[in-house]
Amino acid sequence: MSRPALVPKESPTGFSPREAERRAAILKAARDLVSELGFRETQMTAVAERAKVALGTLYRYFPSKAELMVEVVSLVSQRELDVAEAAASTEGRASDRLAASVWIFASRAIKGRGMAHALLVEAVELEIETERRKYARKLAHVLEGVIECGIRAKEFPAQDVRAAAACIVGSLVEGLIGSLALELRGNVEERLAHARAIVEFAVRGVSGKAHVFAPPAEANTVRVRSVRAKRR
């Protein structure tokens, strides 16, 4: 996924500003390596080298690789959730907001496919998997909120909100990142076209009506234009 800045707004508790800066450099190095290599192939020696710190210094901040990787998942996933929530919170019809939320996730996953794969489908240790599950659940929760708004506004029919959101998350993961996506070849434009089809599928599945999605000029913006297809 698109890479967020990992420099904390405030120094972590117990760290001086210089130590906090060094810790942020370690996290950035780890994130970049995970994006390039995945969790399993990212080694602590490589993180230390990229962060320009001694290996002993790295272990002083993060006593184990698992602890470091859990922190990377936590920071990156929170950034992705913030972006999805921003899209979900825009004004307008629930169908447009749902489309925007799904699109922002899909387009960022395509542009940052290495991190998206690591964040959602790579085989990892239990500690990392536990943190990843929190991310998937929180993402589904964002979608649930939009679907509930659509139901209250009579825009969407009554339905099992949690099941609907889970199905959308599943279609995103498998259709764009997981095993089914391995068959997806081509350039970024072709993959984005595939993502648009998933957006339309998600909105159609929730609303029961045809939906034509026109993505914004910049895939990472939250403003979105949607045109409902005429019913035939």
Residue pairs with C-beta under 8 A, 6 or more apart in sequence:
1 76
1 80
1 108
1 109
1 111
1 112
1 115
1 116
1 119
2 108
2 111
2 112
2 220
3 31
3 32
3 35
3 112
3 115
4 75
4 76
4 79
4 80
6 24
6 27
6 28
6 31
6 75
7 21
7 24
7 28
8 20
8 23
8 24
10 20
11 17
11 19
11 20
12 20
12 23
15 23
22 51
22 53
22 57
22 61
23 61
25 51
25 52
25 53
26 47
26 48
26 51
26 53
26 58
26 61
26 62
26 68
27 68
27 71
27 72
27 75
28 51
29 47
29 48
29 50
29 51
30 42
30 47
30 51
30 68
30 69
30 71
30 72
31 72
31 75
31 76
31 115
32 50
33 42
33 46
33 47
33 50
34 42
34 69
34 72
34 114
34 115
34 118
35 112
35 114
35 115
35 118
36 114
37 114
38 114
38 117
38 118
38 122
39 69
39 118
39 122
39 124
39 128
40 122
40 123
40 124
42 65
42 69
43 65
44 55
44 58
44 59
44 65
44 68
45 55
47 58
47 68
48 54
48 55
48 57
48 58
51 58
58 68
62 68
62 71
66 125
66 127
66 128
67 127
69 124
69 125
69 127
69 128
70 127
70 128
70 131
73 119
73 128
73 131
73 132
73 135
74 131
76 115
76 119
77 119
77 131
77 132
77 134
77 135
77 138
80 105
80 108
80 119
80 135
80 139
81 135
81 138
81 139
81 142
83 104
83 105
83 108
83 220
83 222
84 101
84 104
84 105
84 139
84 142
85 142
86 104
86 222
87 97
87 100
87 101
87 103
87 104
87 222
87 224
88 97
88 98
88 100
88 101
88 142
88 143
88 145
88 146
89 97
90 96
90 97
90 100
90 222
90 223
90 224
93 150
93 153
93 155
93 226
94 146
94 147
94 149
94 150
94 153
94 155
94 156
95 150
95 155
95 156
95 203
95 206
95 207
95 211
95 226
95 228
96 224
96 226
97 146
97 149
98 143
98 146
98 147
98 150
98 202
98 203
98 206
99 199
99 200
99 202
99 203
99 211
99 213
99 224
99 226
100 222
100 223
100 224
101 142
101 143
101 146
102 143
102 168
102 172
102 198
102 199
102 202
102 203
103 195
103 196
103 199
103 213
103 215
103 219
103 224
104 219
104 220
104 222
105 139
105 172
106 172
106 176
106 195
106 198
106 199
107 192
107 195
107 215
107 219
107 220
108 116
108 219
108 220
109 116
109 172
109 176
109 177
110 116
110 176
110 188
110 191
110 192
110 195
110 219
111 188
111 219
111 220
113 177
116 176
116 177
117 177
118 124
119 132
119 135
120 132
120 135
120 136
120 173
120 177
120 178
121 173
121 177
121 178
121 179
124 132
136 169
136 173
139 169
140 162
140 165
140 166
140 168
140 169
141 165
143 164
143 165
143 168
143 169
144 161
144 162
144 164
144 165
147 156
147 159
147 161
147 164
147 165
147 206
148 161
150 156
150 206
150 207
151 157
151 158
151 159
151 161
155 207
156 206
156 207
156 208
157 207
157 208
159 206
164 205
164 206
167 205
168 202
168 205
168 206
171 198
171 201
171 202
172 198
174 180
174 181
175 181
175 194
175 198
176 184
176 191
176 194
176 195
176 198
184 191
184 194
192 215
192 219
196 213
196 215
199 213
199 215
200 211
200 212
200 213
203 211
203 213
203 226
204 210
204 211
209 228
209 229
209 231
210 228
210 229
210 230
210 231
211 226
211 228
211 229
212 226
212 227
212 228
212 229
213 224
213 226
214 225
214 226
214 227
215 224
216 223
216 224
216 225
